[in-house]
Amino acid sequence: MRAMTIAAAVAAALAAAPAAYAQPMADNRAVATDFWRLVFAGRAPEAFDRYVSPAFIEHNPNLPDGPAGARAFLSRPEYMAGGRTIERMAVDGDLVFVHMRSVNPETQGVTAVVDIFRLQDGKIVEHWDVVQRAPETSRNPHPMF
């Protein structure tokens, strides 16, 4: 009897775990989506005020640590002049992966960008990115997007 009670308790805990894990992931996805929606609309300062922690850690070696450098970069008119499209997004716990297509307004060259955000308490606290220019020709028939 005791073994069955323990087994039932373990089964209940395991069944509840996915639901408990899913809600924070949905919330993190919503934060990343709205962050980029604001940035794409030319409202980067608002996006940073709303969704980025003052303790923000930046891993891009071309930007200074803290939120000020990324905020200034994303607020530049030349950044906003290019077209950006979110192609896909994935969430794993406190990490959100955003795969984007970015078009240079001067050359019309296409770049694939993956931004990785770590969130804590509804705020972006850490950022990594990977940038790859789309080649003119490919050795395989598979598109980058």
C-alpha positions as CSV (number, residue, x, y, z in Angstrom):
1,M,0.0,0.0,0.0
2,R,2.8,2.4,1.0
3,A,4.6,1.7,-2.3
4,M,1.5,2.4,-4.3
5,T,1.0,5.8,-2.5
6,I,4.7,6.7,-3.2
7,A,4.3,5.6,-6.8
8,A,1.1,7.7,-7.2
9,A,2.8,10.7,-5.6
10,V,5.8,10.4,-8.0
11,A,3.5,10.0,-11.0
12,A,1.5,13.1,-10.0
13,A,4.7,15.1,-9.5
14,L,6.0,14.1,-12.9
15,A,2.7,14.9,-14.6
16,A,2.7,18.4,-13.1
17,A,6.3,19.1,-14.0
18,P,5.7,19.7,-17.8
19,A,2.9,22.2,-17.0
20,A,5.0,24.0,-14.4
21,Y,7.9,24.2,-16.9
22,A,5.8,25.2,-19.9
23,Q,4.3,28.4,-18.4
24,P,7.7,30.1,-17.8
25,M,8.8,29.1,-21.3
26,A,5.7,30.6,-22.8
27,D,6.3,33.8,-20.8
28,N,9.9,33.9,-21.9
29,R,8.8,33.5,-25.5
30,A,6.3,36.4,-25.1
31,V,9.0,38.7,-23.6
32,A,11.5,38.0,-26.5
33,T,8.7,38.4,-29.1
34,D,7.5,41.7,-27.7
35,F,11.1,42.9,-27.2
36,W,11.8,42.5,-30.9
37,R,8.4,43.9,-31.9
38,L,9.3,47.1,-30.1
39,V,12.8,47.2,-31.6
40,F,11.5,46.6,-35.1
41,A,9.1,49.4,-34.6
42,G,11.9,51.8,-33.8
43,R,11.2,51.8,-30.1
44,A,14.4,50.2,-28.8
45,P,14.6,52.5,-25.7
46,E,11.1,51.4,-24.7
47,A,12.0,47.7,-25.3
48,F,15.1,48.0,-23.1
49,D,13.3,49.9,-20.3
50,R,10.5,47.2,-20.3
51,Y,12.4,44.0,-20.8
52,V,16.2,44.3,-20.2
53,S,17.7,44.0,-16.7
54,P,20.1,46.7,-15.5
55,A,22.5,43.8,-14.8
56,F,22.4,42.7,-18.5
57,I,25.5,40.7,-19.6
58,E,26.6,41.1,-23.2
59,H,28.6,38.4,-24.9
60,N,29.0,40.1,-28.3
61,P,32.7,41.1,-28.4
62,N,31.8,44.2,-30.5
63,L,29.6,45.7,-27.8
64,P,30.4,46.8,-24.3
65,D,29.0,44.9,-21.3
66,G,25.7,46.2,-19.8
67,P,22.5,47.3,-21.5
68,A,23.7,50.7,-22.8
69,G,25.8,49.4,-25.7
70,A,23.2,47.1,-27.1
71,R,20.5,49.8,-26.6
72,A,22.6,52.3,-28.5
73,F,23.3,49.8,-31.3
74,L,19.7,48.8,-31.8
75,S,18.6,52.4,-31.7
76,R,20.7,53.5,-34.6
77,P,18.8,54.7,-37.7
78,E,20.9,52.6,-40.0
79,Y,20.1,49.5,-38.0
80,M,16.4,50.3,-38.4
81,A,16.7,50.9,-42.1
82,G,17.4,47.3,-42.8
83,G,14.6,44.7,-43.0
84,R,14.5,42.1,-40.2
85,T,12.2,39.1,-40.0
86,I,12.0,36.5,-37.3
87,E,12.1,33.2,-39.0
88,R,11.8,30.9,-36.0
89,M,12.0,31.0,-32.3
90,A,12.7,28.2,-29.7
91,V,12.6,28.2,-25.9
92,D,14.4,26.0,-23.5
93,G,13.7,26.9,-19.9
94,D,15.2,30.4,-19.3
95,L,16.8,30.5,-22.8
96,V,15.2,31.9,-25.9
97,F,16.7,31.4,-29.4
98,V,15.6,33.8,-32.1
99,H,16.7,33.0,-35.8
100,M,16.3,36.1,-37.9
101,R,16.8,37.2,-41.5
102,S,18.5,40.6,-41.8
103,V,18.8,42.6,-45.0
104,N,21.4,45.3,-45.5
105,P,19.6,48.3,-47.0
106,E,22.6,49.5,-49.0
107,T,23.8,46.2,-50.5
108,Q,20.6,44.1,-50.1
109,G,22.9,41.4,-48.7
110,V,21.2,38.9,-46.4
111,T,22.6,37.8,-43.1
112,A,21.3,35.1,-40.8
113,V,21.4,36.1,-37.1
114,V,20.7,33.9,-34.1
115,D,20.2,35.8,-30.8
116,I,20.2,33.9,-27.6
117,F,18.6,35.5,-24.6
118,R,18.7,34.3,-21.0
119,L,15.8,35.5,-19.0
120,Q,15.2,35.8,-15.3
121,D,12.0,37.1,-13.6
122,G,10.6,38.3,-17.0
123,K,13.8,40.3,-17.9
124,I,16.5,39.7,-20.4
125,V,19.7,39.3,-18.3
126,E,22.1,37.9,-20.8
127,H,22.7,37.9,-24.6
128,W,24.8,36.0,-27.1
129,D,24.6,36.2,-30.9
130,V,25.8,34.4,-34.0
131,V,25.9,36.1,-37.3
132,Q,26.5,34.5,-40.7
133,R,26.3,36.3,-44.0
134,A,24.3,34.4,-46.6
135,P,26.5,33.3,-49.5
136,E,25.7,34.1,-53.1
137,T,25.9,30.4,-54.0
138,S,25.5,27.3,-51.8
139,R,27.0,23.8,-52.1
140,N,23.6,22.3,-51.2
141,P,20.0,23.0,-52.2
142,H,18.9,23.8,-48.6
143,P,17.9,27.4,-47.8
144,M,19.3,29.2,-44.7
145,F,15.8,30.2,-43.7
